[in-house]
Amino acid sequence: MEVYEEIKKYELILCSSSPRRKDILKQIGFDPIIIKSKFAEDLDKSKYNDPIKYVEDTSFYKIMDIYENIHNINNNSSNNLKPKILLSADTVIICNNKIFEKPLNFENNVKMIKELRNFQKNGYKILIVTCCTLIKILINGKFTSKKFKSISEIHLIDNLSDLIIEEYCKSGEGLEVAGGFKIQGKGAILFDFIKGDFYNCVGLPASLVFEQISEIIND
């Protein structure tokens, strides 16, 4: 495919240390360089009426941290560096207009999944939202950027008991991941269906990312 030939002309940089995002990119035929953003991901949620805007901004600030460093390096270098494509992403769980990010301990993990279960019983949908930002940087310093997002709905099993939640959380798998579970791991026992992109639930919407990278290459 033409995009695979064109991408060879660029350094593709994933602005994340997530092994899941790296694996998804490799699965669809890309071989990214990993540079972890130093952005603290500490935006004040109380200032956002729309939680999706919070996710978009987090993705944007992640990529800008890397972009500014690369821009400074390019300005101070006489080398003919390759053009670059930067990709950042932020994934959260949203339910009842509330953002569920990463539990840091067992108790918080149990509380988070129980809260999601209770919201669902009251008719609220559990959404996995990934917001991405792409930046293409040419040798002459010109750049193009674009933002895009993917939203998937997941459904907890109707008879999800406290015992199953606690047993899952004992595995430790849900610590420090959005929503407190990995749907691609043991967390699969908690859910019975998905509406939308499965890979979005893992951390990066594969087909959409491929489409957007193809487009920005040709911009």
N, C-alpha and C positions, 0 to 999 in steps of 0.2 A: 504493500500500500504506500501511496505517496507520502503520507504523514510520517512513516517510519524513516524514509530517506531524508525528509526535511528536518526532522528532529535531531539528526546527527550533526547538523550545522550549529546546534545550540548546546549550551550546558543547561540541562534541566535540573533545577534546584528545588527540592522539597523542603520547605521551611518548617520542618517538624521532625521530631525524633521518634514518632510513632512507627513501630515496626509493621503495624497493620496497614498503614497508608503506603509505606514503602512496598510491601508485598503486593498490594492491589495495583500499584503502578507497574511493577515488574510483571504482574500477571497479564496486563493489557499491552505489554511490549515496550515499556519505557524503563530506562535505567537511571534513576535520579541520583544526584549528589545530595547528601543529607547535611543541612545546616540548621541546627536548632535555633529558633528565635529566642531572644532573651527577654521578650516582652512578658511582663509579669502576669498577664491575664487577670487583672484585678480591677476591671472597670466596675463602677458603682451601678449595680443592677437597679437600685431604687430610682435612678434617673431615666429609666427606659420604660415607657408605656407599652412598647412592642418588644417582646423578648427576642424576636428574630433580629431586630435591629442591633441588639446587644451582641448576638452571635456574629453578625456581619462585621461589626466594628472590631470585635476581637480578632477575626481573621485578617482584617485590614491592617491592624496595628502589628500583628505578627509579621506580616510580609514587609511592612515598611521598615521594621528593625533591620531585616536582612538587606533590603533594597538600599537603605542609606549607607550601610557598610560597604556594599559592592560599589555603589556610586563613588564613594570616597576613594576606594582602591583604584578604580578605573581612572579617576581624575589625577591620581598621583603616579600612574604607571605609563611608561612609554611602550609597553608591549602591545602587540596587536591581539587583544583578547577576543575570545569567541563571544558572540551574542548570547544572551541568557534568557531563559524562561523560568520565572519564579512561581511556585505554587504554594499557597497556604490554605489551611482549612481549620475550622473549629466545629466540633460536634457537641450538641447538648440534647438532653431530653426535655421536652416542654409538655406540661399537662396542667390544665386549669390556669393557663397564663403564667405558670411558675416554671422557672428554670431549675432543672436537676442536673448538677454537674458531677463532681467526683467525691464520693465518701472517702474519708481517711481512716476509718476504723470499723470494726465489726458492728458495733452498736448503731453507728450512723448509717451503715449499709442496710441493716435490717429495717431501720426506721424509714429509709428512703423508699425501699421496695414496698413496704406496707402502705406508705402514703400513696404511691402510684396505684396500688391495688384498690385502695379505698376511693380514690378519685374516679377510677374506671367504673366501680360499682355505682357511683353517682352520675354516670353518664358522660364523663369526660374522656376524650381520646388521648392516648399516649403517643406523642409525636417525636420522632428522631429527626433533628434538623442539622444538616451540615451546610455551612456557608463557606464558600471558597473564593479566593482572590487569585488572579493570574496577572503577572506583569512580564511583558517582553521588553528586554533592554537591548538595543542595537549598539554596534561599536561606536557610532557617532554620538551616543548618549540619548538618542530619542527613545521614548518608551511608549508602550501601549498597555492599558490595563483594563480588566473586566472583572465583574463580580457575578457569581451565580450561586444558586442554592438548590438543595434537594430535600424534600420532606417525605418521610415514610411514617405510616401508622403501624404500631404493633399492638397486639392484644394479649394480655395476660390470661392464662387459663382460668376459667370461671370458678373452679374449686381450689384456687391457690390458697393453701393453708399457711398458718404461721410456722408450722414445723418445716415445711418445704422451704420457705423463705430463709429460715434460720440455718437449715442444713446447707443450703446453697451458699449463704454468706460465710459459713465456716470454712469453705474452700479457699477464701481469700481472693478468688478470681475477680470479684466485683470492685475491689479496692482501687481507687484512683483511675476509674474509667467512668465516663458519663453515664449517669443513671444508676450506677452501682451494679451493672451486669454486662457480660459479654454474650451477645446473642449467638455468636459463632462458636462459643465454648459451652461450658456446663450450663450457662444461662439459658440455653435452648429449652431446658425443662420447664421454664417459667412461662413460655409463650405457646400459643397455638396457631396464630397466623400473622402475616405481614401484608400490608398494602403499600406497594411502592418498591423502591430499589433496595434489595438485600444488602448490597455493598455499602450503601449509604448508612445502614445500621451498623456496619463494621467500622466506618470512619471516613469513607471516600466513595462517592457515587461514580462507579467505574465508567459506565457508558457516557455519562454527562461530562466527566473530566476529559475523556478521549475526544469528544465532540468539541469542547471548548478549546483544548490545546490545538486541535486541527484548525479551528477558526482563527485563533490568535496568530498562528504561524503564517496564515495567508492574509492577515490584515495589512 
